[in-house]
Amino acid sequence: MLELAGIIILGILAQWVAWKFKIPAILPLILIGLLVGPIAAAYLSEDGTKWIAPIWNGTKGLFPGDGLYYFVSLAISVILFEGGLTLKRSEIKNVGPVITKLITLGAAITFFGAGIVTHYVFNLGWEISFLFAGLIIVTGPTVITPILRNIPLKKDVSTVLKWEGILIDPIGALVAVLVFEFISVGGGGGFTKTALMEFGKILLFGTSFGFTFAHALAYAMNKKLIPHYLLNVVSLSTVLLVFVASEVFAHESGLLAVVVMGMVLGNGKLKNLKELLYFKESLSILLISILFILLSANINIEDLMLLYTWKTPVLFTIVVFIIRPLAVFASAYKSKLNLNEKLFISWVGPRGIVAAGIASLFGSKLLKQGVEGAEYITPLVFMIVLGTVLLNATTARLFAKMVGVFLKTSDAILFVGASNPVRLIAKYLKEKGKRVILIDSNSNFIEQANTDGLEAFKVDVYDEDLTDNIELNDVGYLIAITGSDMVNNYTVNRFSKNFGEHGTYKLASSQELQEASDTERKNFFTPNDDYINLSEAYRENPLIMELKIETAIDYEAILSAFSKEEKSIPLFIQKGKEIYLISEFEKTSEVKEHLTLSYLGKSIGDSYKSNSKA
């Protein structure tokens, strides 16, 4: 009981440590597992036993006999299903040629390159060498995101790394599953006609079971044949059913079936997909926390000693510093990425949770089958995972500065809200050379923004996912302009630290405008206007106009004129090449002459000049 509770407690503690220090969770999870397992047995326990022993003496421990094997199989099936849910056909089409090549050509280069090198460096059989190579194809968002979250990068670089991690996870897992199944049906020897037929059965049953059950589950959920409170647990039980049923008909086809099932559901018209993803993500976090402590603890000191050879750093160096750059440069050939951007993408390629989890599962399976060299699979993959995560977590920021992809200033603008006037303002700023991002929970607003050529995402600000988006690392201005005072206030309070390096502003409510002091008004998007005023100005004249201001007297006069005109709203001050919000300009600039003022709504013309002469 103590060991079971300890695994869960230590696992969630590791997840918290990873969140607190912004490092991939796999790092503390594996280190804790090694500490309570082989390290404790070798150096800390008086009697040489592990503090947590998944399997001990073959028939004892937390999971005696085949218990650990079954638990790992089922846990990996749920994790891979969740990965399959995130793989969208539309994303593959739209991510661009570089990312498409990275997950195809780049993956092939990694697969064949690492397989050949492993065969000749460690003298392993071709089957084991290529299984290892298949396992280290994947990077994964769970290891990429924490490393890059606090590194302001050029958008193209962060986009490539983010989408490579998301898309390569299920693809790499699928490759590893197919290679493993090919090895299994071959029996570790020559591949006979019977072996190829068995491999064909695995493909047939894996894909057919996954496809069929995915459509059956989607039909049941969309037709509301399952009560809402049972949706998540029914989907979980269906995943386990598909895995087990597929295994019964064709041994080793279960993992392929759940990946296919996830991909079909993720690309279908499932009404409850987002809710299903949230549940599977939470469940995956718990399973991963338990799984990697168990797997790391199950490693014996003898397995780690297999790595105590000159061959290990040679393999690591070739995989990380030769094969990865070769894959990146081949994939980015004739792309818009420059040399420094390619170098940085080559440097950042940490392997993740899928690689380590499947390696432990396949390693134990092949050991039971008596496949020669199978004992190397788990320690070699864990070495690549730990090595790449440590390397990238400690050096990515420094390397970004060295090669010049580190953004010294974060001046992109994040608008929360994408209504008609906000989209007009965003287009104006984009024409001025600013990077502008819009987020909103309204699908119609986001669709229209994308049609207008703006960068826009459907996001609920109450979700935690926003701060994990590494494509927003260059955001330095946060502006909340929605029709909800509650949303605006929440946005400012919740995200100003992440996205408001140079300033956080919100559209004030009518009550706030009445009660605000002059100091408080300097934090408003416009000093004297609320959402109703903004909407009326847009309806009056949906254009942003410009007005030259030559003297400080004119500046004061025109702002006074705007305060009296309900259907005109001053937005920005341009001073040379710089552009400021009115509130920002008031706080930062003392020289108020030779300016250009941008405003929305009714034309002011020269009416202010009579006031300035008076």
DAVEN-V262304 format. One record per pair of residues at least 12 apart in sequence whose C-alpha atoms are under 7 Angstrom apart, sorted by the first residue. I is the first residue (numbers start at 1). J is the second residue. Records with the same first field share a line. If there is no record, write none. Layout:
# DAVEN-V262304
I=J ; J
This chain:
# DAVEN-V262304
3=52
7=290 ; 293
8=290
11=29 ; 289 ; 290 ; 293
12=289
14=28 ; 29
22=146
23=146 ; 147 ; 393
24=142 ; 143 ; 146
26=353
27=386
29=289 ; 292 ; 293
30=292 ; 293 ; 296
32=293
33=292 ; 293 ; 294 ; 296 ; 297
34=296 ; 297
36=50 ; 51 ; 52 ; 297
37=50 ; 51 ; 52 ; 53 ; 296 ; 297 ; 298
38=50 ; 297 ; 299 ; 300 ; 301
52=297
53=297 ; 298
54=68 ; 294 ; 298
55=298
69=361
72=291 ; 361
73=361
74=240
75=287
76=357
77=255 ; 258
78=239
79=284
80=170 ; 258 ; 259
81=258 ; 259 ; 261 ; 262
82=262 ; 277 ; 280 ; 281
83=169 ; 170
84=170 ; 259 ; 260 ; 262 ; 263
85=262 ; 263 ; 265 ; 266
86=266
87=167 ; 263 ; 266
88=266 ; 267
89=267
98=331 ; 332 ; 335
99=160 ; 163 ; 164
101=331
102=164 ; 328 ; 331
103=164 ; 168
105=331
106=327 ; 328 ; 331
107=137
109=327
110=133 ; 137 ; 323 ; 324 ; 327
111=130 ; 133 ; 134 ; 137
113=323
114=133 ; 319
115=129 ; 130 ; 132 ; 133
118=315
121=311 ; 315
122=311
124=373
127=183
128=373 ; 374
131=176 ; 179 ; 180
132=377 ; 381
134=172 ; 175 ; 176
135=172 ; 176 ; 355 ; 359
136=351 ; 355 ; 381
137=172
138=168 ; 169 ; 172 ; 351 ; 352 ; 355
139=165 ; 168 ; 169 ; 349 ; 350 ; 351 ; 352
140=165 ; 166 ; 168 ; 169 ; 351 ; 352
141=162 ; 165 ; 166
143=350 ; 352
144=162 ; 165 ; 350
145=468 ; 470
147=393
148=470
149=468 ; 470 ; 473
150=473
151=397 ; 473
152=406 ; 407 ; 473 ; 474
153=405 ; 406 ; 407 ; 473 ; 474
154=405 ; 407
155=471
157=341
158=470 ; 471
159=471
161=345
173=354
174=256
177=255 ; 256
181=199 ; 252
182=199
185=198 ; 199
188=371
201=250
202=250 ; 252 ; 253
205=246 ; 250 ; 253
206=246 ; 253 ; 254 ; 256 ; 257
207=256 ; 257 ; 260
209=242 ; 246 ; 257
210=242 ; 257 ; 258 ; 260 ; 261
211=260 ; 261 ; 264
213=261
214=261 ; 264 ; 265
218=265 ; 270
222=270 ; 271
232=276 ; 279
239=258
242=257 ; 258
243=255 ; 257 ; 258
295=360
303=379
304=379
316=384
324=346
325=346
328=342 ; 346
329=342
340=403 ; 404 ; 405
341=405
344=400
348=392 ; 396
349=388
350=385 ; 388 ; 389 ; 392
351=384 ; 385 ; 388 ; 389
352=385
356=381 ; 382 ; 385
359=377 ; 378 ; 381
360=378
363=375 ; 377 ; 378
410=474 ; 475 ; 476
411=474 ; 475 ; 476 ; 477
412=434 ; 435 ; 436 ; 474 ; 475 ; 476 ; 477
413=435 ; 436 ; 437 ; 475 ; 476 ; 477 ; 478
414=436 ; 437 ; 438 ; 475 ; 477 ; 478 ; 479
415=437 ; 438 ; 439 ; 478 ; 479 ; 480 ; 481
416=438 ; 439 ; 440 ; 479 ; 480 ; 481 ; 482
417=438 ; 439 ; 440 ; 480 ; 481 ; 482
418=438 ; 439 ; 440 ; 445 ; 446
419=445
421=535 ; 538
423=449
436=455
437=455 ; 456
438=455 ; 456 ; 457
439=456 ; 457 ; 458 ; 459
440=457 ; 458 ; 459 ; 460
441=458 ; 459 ; 460
442=458
443=458
446=458
461=491
475=499
476=499 ; 500 ; 501 ; 502
477=499 ; 500 ; 501 ; 502 ; 503 ; 504
478=496 ; 499 ; 500 ; 503 ; 504 ; 505
479=504 ; 505 ; 506
480=505 ; 506 ; 507
481=506 ; 507
483=531
485=509
488=506
492=504
505=523 ; 524 ; 525
506=523 ; 524 ; 525
507=524 ; 525 ; 526 ; 530 ; 531
508=524 ; 529 ; 530
509=530
510=530
513=528
522=583 ; 584
523=583
524=583
525=583
526=571 ; 582 ; 583
527=583
528=563
533=566 ; 567
536=567
537=567 ; 568 ; 569 ; 600 ; 601 ; 602
538=600 ; 601
540=567 ; 601 ; 602
541=601 ; 602
542=601
543=600 ; 601
544=598 ; 599 ; 600
545=598 ; 599 ; 600
546=596 ; 597 ; 598 ; 599
547=596 ; 597 ; 598
548=595 ; 596 ; 597
549=593 ; 594 ; 595 ; 596
550=593 ; 594 ; 595
551=592 ; 593 ; 594
552=592 ; 593
553=612
554=612
555=592
557=608 ; 611 ; 612
558=608
561=608
567=601 ; 602
568=599 ; 600 ; 601 ; 602
569=599 ; 600 ; 601
570=598 ; 599 ; 600
571=598 ; 599
572=597 ; 598 ; 599
573=585 ; 595 ; 596 ; 597 ; 598
574=595 ; 596 ; 597
575=595 ; 596
